[in-house]
Amino acid sequence: MKIRTRLTLWYATILIVSLTVIGVETYQEMAEQMEDSHRHHVWEHALDETSEIIFSVGLPAICLGVLGGWWITRRALAPVTALTEAVERIHDHNLHEELPRNHSGDELDRLTEVFNAMTARLDGSFQRIREFTLHASHELKTPLTVIRGELETALREENFTPVQKERLLSQIDEIERLAKIVDALTLLTKADAGQVKLNFETVRLDELMGESFADAKILAQPQNIQVHQAACETLTISGDRHRLRQLLLNLTDNAIKYNQPGGRVTVSLKRADGFAEFKIENTGPGVAPELQARVFERFFRGDSSHSSAVEGSGLGLSIVQWIVNAHKGTIQFVSEPNKLTIVTVRFPIAQST
């Protein structure tokens, strides 16, 4: 129940009780006077007049008082409603925007001032975190590149035993994995800061899905996973070709990595309710219902018992979500553990289609 409704009900109750008490007191006073005078006909006449006054004056007064109280309460709480709506629009990307103040110096104006100070501090904290992550990622790239180069040079020039070569190759793989994590962090940090520019153009989504489907069949061969294409309609959207290809590759790679040997991956692209709908399904272990709301969080890896042996950084779906949002699309993740996991992405279809 809203505050204005609650206050109006309280006000109406107090008003009704007050008028009732006044009526009862008036009635008793007149009754005593009439009993003292022993004039029965005068008593009946006075009682009729009292009833008429109550119904002709009291009830309209109650209605007018309730309506007036509701209007006053609504007007008094209007700034609270406006402040609530403004706070609801705040998120981590617009913390620098200040809430509107009335500069009246009242309690609500003071509350708004406190909110603005709080969001300013949060904005500064988020900005410092982004700068730290971006600078750290940038600083890590050079030593990783140097270490990888030195290992590859040593691997070509030195005479190593097969065991030593395998160890060096393993180190190179780990460095490459770390470099991918650094690149992903850099991309997400720049995206948060609005520093990633997208090159929007007309893109044939069916062509990109065809390329992704061919890559998926190659990636699926080592685990004997079957990749099927259920539908592929000709659909055109407006978007960044490179980022859209990255999105499809990330989703396909996840569907294959988080699968079971001999499992299945099914992809489809079709028109649905005026949108281009890309859907990918896999038969992997899935994600527990209580964890599905967190799949787009950074570094989230789901059930550790299933994902500990799978290479990855937990940033792939975060990048996918950013690409979808940047293209004004939607993404949905639904998983039934040990049965089927479905990721559905929808993009607005280009007007020319």
ABEGO torsion letter per residue (X at the ends): XBAAAAAAAAAAAAAAAAAAAAAAAAAAAAAAAAAAAGBAAAAAAAAAAAAAAAAAAAAAAAAAAAAAAAAAAAAAAAAAAAAAAAAAABBAAAAABBBBBAGAGBAAAAAAAAAAAAAAAAAAAAAAAAAAAAAAAAAAAAAAAAAAAAAAAAAAABBBBAAAAAAAAAAAAAAAAAAAAAAAAAAAAAAAAGABBBBBBBBBAAAAAAAAAAAAAAAAAAAGBBBBBABBBBBBBBBBAAAAAAAAAAAAAAAAABBBBGBBBBBBBBBBGGBBBBBBBBABAEBBAAAAAAAABBGBAEBAAAAAABBEAGAAAAAAAAAAAAAGBBBBBBBBBGABBBBBBBBBBBAAX
